[in-house]
Amino acid sequence: MSADQDLIVGPEWDDENVGWFYDIPASKADGKDSWTLVAMEAPGGSSKYILSLWVGGREGPVGDDIEALSDPLNITDSKDLEKFEKSAIDHFEDKRHMGWLDLVLEYVRRNHERAKTKRRKQEVRERTKAADRHIPGTTGISYYVEAEGGLAVVERDEYQSLANFSARITEVVEVDTGSGDPPQRVFTIQARHAGNDYTFQVPATEFDSVRWVRQHLDSRAIYNPSVGKVKEHIKTAILSDSAEQVRSKAYRHLGWRMIDGRWVYIHSGGGITSFAAKPPEVRVLLEDKKLLRRVLPQPVRGESLKKAVRETFKLWDLTDGRITIPLDLSAKRAVIGTPDYFVHLFGPTGTGKTEYGRMLLSYFGADAGGVYPTADGHTGEMSFDSTAYALEEHGYLAKDQLILYDDYRPNTEPSHVAVLGRVGRAAGNRGGRSRMSSSGASQGDRPPRGLILATGEDKPRGERSLVGRTLLVPVDAEHRIIPGSDSPNLSPKEMEAQLDKVQECQQAAREGIYAEAMAGFVAWLADRYEEVRDSLAGEHTRLRKEIFTLTHHTRTPGIYADLVIAANLWLDYCRSIKAISPKEYEAYKERAHAAILEAVEEHGRQMPTELEMEINPVERYRTLLQGVLERNGDGTLRHEAVADGPVGWVRDDGIYLVPRRAHDLVKSVAIENGGSPFTTSLQTTNRYLKEEGMLLSTALDKRRASIAVRKKLGDGGKMIDVLHLRKDFLEG
């Protein structure tokens, strides 16, 4: 074959038809018709082509002839082209003179790749000229940021789009978790996509995965999967474009740290040191949204601080001091340093446990607790429905702060028992479970570094050693924090006055008054924190000895000592800033010490016996009722200790018990028999009876949604609330 360059026009690239077109005029072919030859890249990204030949122009074949198609071939291989030439001549069945075809194909063989390279270089010149900027790459590779924010690579004279976004690392942050391990690195990334700018942070260990694209950019941000090693190219382009980086330091925890030779208390908004010192510049990086709300104001001595401190004592007056004062002092004890115990507040639902805990969280930020009513529905507590890891991580980062774990339900949620056991022991032992990184390296343990306040309807279950790490604080209907319609011994006027007290405290919490008082305490401590730390052990030992013989567990004296230390330091602070008078100081101190002692004594009464650790509450409830109820001829079940009517009735369709009378009787019989108290609340007992299948019917599907049903059983056939139990319930 010999080439005749005047025989053919082309090749020309056609974007619409995605192919290279060769035009053969009629005068150069058979003298009758013009012909068109098209070279299209074969599917699959190979270097081969499919040739198509037909009579006519680019609009397609004319007449009865159809196009001749090749198999995928190498367009520079003479043998492949000879095969196509032969098949094309056979295809048109010698209807036309085809002697010119060998000259055309030889022209294609010699010129196609040259034309393709020329076009590719032209495209590279045009697209790189239109790009926003050039990023120097490695040998033979250059990267470009496109005008709308895309990334592209030029390699071997080929321009390829990598992604429709671009990014650069503008800052490398060394993040200190306070664990003693090497700091974690976090990249601050500025990205651009579809004309929009984004700034976000990504842990250095997650940068290579490029998963942060989906997390931080919108759903249209994509990278080109047809480019080989596209993620490696994207990472290289970003790193190459990140020459100008700022290096900085941040903290990923709250609480005390020694920074530049002075003690600084870190909160989510920065750091606090002594009143007289200039506020330190402290950067805090936290992902936990609940902890991000823990922002303290910068403390300033003066009347506002004194007033804020005096307001905090109103939290002591919301119910019995044995409940409120140890809880309030626990928030202050948390600030002094990591304790080795936790507090468990338990009792019937609706008594104000969680809300009081939220008010205490407000010591660490006006928005930290989510005190009712909240504007955005946020609350500061973690739920026991969370994973143990989530609770541990939250507690680990909330160093030297109060931590609220809410809604402990050991009977309906058996996992809660394991979760509380895990975090409770970690708090008591000041050590948690070690973890392994994805690389197999040990990451150390992450025990709670704050003071845990757990709430629920029941006290902890588990071995006695776990409960020994706990201050058990029971609350009942008589001593509820937030009064309700069933509050005993409160007249309507007294109830209204009590509600006013609660609402006043809630408002103070929301307005940041408690946070202001706590910020002042932190600044006061910062001046003497080294001294406090040094004297803590000796004072702790002295106070433990005071009540060692009066407690039921070897750890309980330590809890007493911790609370007394917190009370003394808080009151010393109040007196120092002249928020209270010397006389008030002595009165508050006497009241606090008495309440702590009473709480510790109540804790001892609440400590479960070994037997109670094993017996199901329903079985114990049934056992205590068996044999003490007298069945009369009219079917009534009575007991001499219950003077206000029958405890229940036996009927053909089951046993009916008056819930309150039966529950009170169980509690009194438990004490009379010399055993441990029956501490399961009425509401929880009723729920257990239902869950154990002891109830034949409930009114949960009715409008009143109650476990108890309404039935005519009282004197004169009055409608009363009763539990409808199986007839064999009292038979063992």
Order of alpha helices (4+ residues) and beta strands (2+ residues): beta-beta-beta-beta-beta-alpha-alpha-beta-beta-beta-beta-beta-beta-beta-alpha-alpha-alpha-beta-beta-beta-beta-alpha-alpha-alpha-beta-alpha-beta-alpha-beta-alpha-beta-beta-beta-alpha-beta-alpha-alpha-alpha-alpha-alpha-alpha-alpha-beta-beta-beta-beta-alpha-alpha-beta-beta-beta
